[in-house]
């Protein structure tokens, strides 16, 4: 069965690659099928000339089954 897991990198959280690697290490019975990465930039909030970048990743995987 194909499953998905969504990861988000927000303020104060570890980098998204660290989150994914940690999750994979905790789940040795999964086979990663694909990873979809997305970045969003919010620019010039309230004319403060500050940009914010948000990252998301969708990991598509299946659980190893000994058939």
C-alpha positions in Angstrom: 0.0 0.0 0.0 1.3 3.5 -0.9 1.3 6.0 1.9 2.4 9.6 2.4 3.9 11.7 5.2 4.0 15.5 5.1 6.9 17.5 6.6 6.9 21.2 7.2 9.8 23.5 8.2 8.6 26.4 10.3 10.3 28.8 12.7 12.2 27.0 15.5 12.0 23.6 13.9 14.9 21.5 12.5 15.6 21.7 8.8 13.3 19.7 6.7 16.1 17.3 5.6 16.9 16.5 9.2 13.2 15.8 9.9 13.0 13.4 7.0 16.2 11.6 7.8 15.2 11.2 11.4 11.8 9.8 10.4 13.4 7.4 7.9 15.9 6.2 10.5 13.0 5.4 12.9 11.1 3.5 10.2 13.5 0.9 8.6 10.6 -1.0 7.2 9.7 1.7 4.7 10.7 2.0 1.0 10.7 5.7 -0.1 9.1 5.9 -3.6 9.4 9.7 -4.1 9.8 13.0 -2.4 8.0 16.2 -3.5 9.6 19.4 -2.2 7.9 22.9 -2.1 9.1 26.3 -1.1 7.0 29.4 -0.5 8.2 32.9 0.0 6.2 35.6 1.6 7.8 38.9 0.8 7.5 42.4 2.3 5.0 41.7 5.0 3.6 45.1 6.4 6.2 47.0 4.3 9.0 45.8 6.6 11.2 44.5 3.8 11.5 41.1 5.4 11.0 37.8 3.5 9.9 34.6 5.0 10.6 31.2 3.4 8.6 28.1 4.2 9.4 24.6 3.1 7.2 21.5 2.8 8.0 18.0 1.6 5.7 15.1 0.9 7.3 11.7 1.2 5.6 9.0 -0.7 6.5 5.6 0.6 5.3 2.0 1.0 5.8 -0.4 3.9 8.1 -3.3 3.2 6.1 -6.5 3.2 7.8 -9.9 3.2 5.5 -11.7 0.7 
